[in-house]
Amino acid sequence: MNNDIFEGKWKQLRGEVKVWWGKLTDDDLDKVEGNYDKLIGLLQEKYGYTREQAEKEWEKRTK
């Protein structure tokens, strides 16, 4: 999923992201603002993933 599609679908994806990664708060998701890199960074911070792990987790859930 490229960044333009990610930004466009963020409001739809936001609820699913919260279910998939329960440690992310509403405030965290507000900070993402539809930015893929910010989401990946949050996953790294909250879950201790490497960037590669965070991207793989995202891809696994969105395919």
C-alpha positions as CSV (number, residue, x, y, z in Angstrom):
1,M,0.0,0.0,0.0
2,N,1.6,3.3,-1.0
3,N,1.4,6.4,1.1
4,D,-1.3,8.1,-1.0
5,I,-3.6,5.1,-0.5
6,F,-2.7,4.9,3.1
7,E,-3.6,8.5,3.7
8,G,-6.9,8.2,1.9
9,K,-7.9,5.1,3.8
10,W,-6.6,6.1,7.2
11,K,-10.0,6.9,8.7
12,Q,-11.3,3.4,7.7
13,L,-8.1,1.6,8.8
14,R,-7.8,3.5,12.2
15,G,-10.4,1.3,13.9
16,E,-8.8,-1.9,12.7
17,V,-5.3,-0.7,13.7
18,K,-6.6,-0.1,17.2
19,V,-7.9,-3.7,17.3
20,W,-4.7,-5.2,15.9
21,W,-2.4,-3.2,18.2
22,G,-4.2,-2.5,21.4
23,K,-1.3,-0.7,23.0
24,L,-1.9,2.2,20.6
25,T,-4.1,4.9,22.1
26,D,-6.4,7.3,20.4
27,D,-3.8,10.0,21.0
28,D,-1.2,7.9,19.3
29,L,-3.5,7.3,16.3
30,D,-4.3,11.1,16.1
31,K,-0.5,11.7,15.8
32,V,-0.2,9.3,12.9
33,E,-2.5,11.6,10.8
34,G,-2.6,9.1,8.0
35,N,1.2,9.0,7.7
36,Y,2.6,5.5,7.1
37,D,6.1,6.3,8.5
38,K,4.6,7.6,11.7
39,L,2.5,4.5,12.2
40,I,5.6,2.3,11.6
41,G,7.5,4.4,14.1
42,L,4.8,4.0,16.7
43,L,4.8,0.2,16.3
44,Q,8.5,0.2,16.8
45,E,8.2,2.3,19.9
46,K,5.2,0.6,21.5
47,Y,6.0,-3.0,20.6
48,G,9.8,-3.0,20.3
49,Y,9.7,-4.0,16.6
50,T,12.5,-3.3,14.2
51,R,11.4,-1.3,11.2
52,E,11.4,-4.4,9.1
53,Q,9.2,-6.3,11.7
54,A,6.8,-3.4,11.9
55,E,6.4,-3.3,8.1
56,K,5.9,-7.0,7.9
57,E,3.3,-6.9,10.6
58,W,1.5,-4.2,8.7
59,E,1.7,-6.1,5.4
60,K,0.5,-9.3,7.0
61,R,-2.7,-7.6,8.3
62,T,-3.5,-5.5,5.2
63,K,-3.1,-8.1,2.4
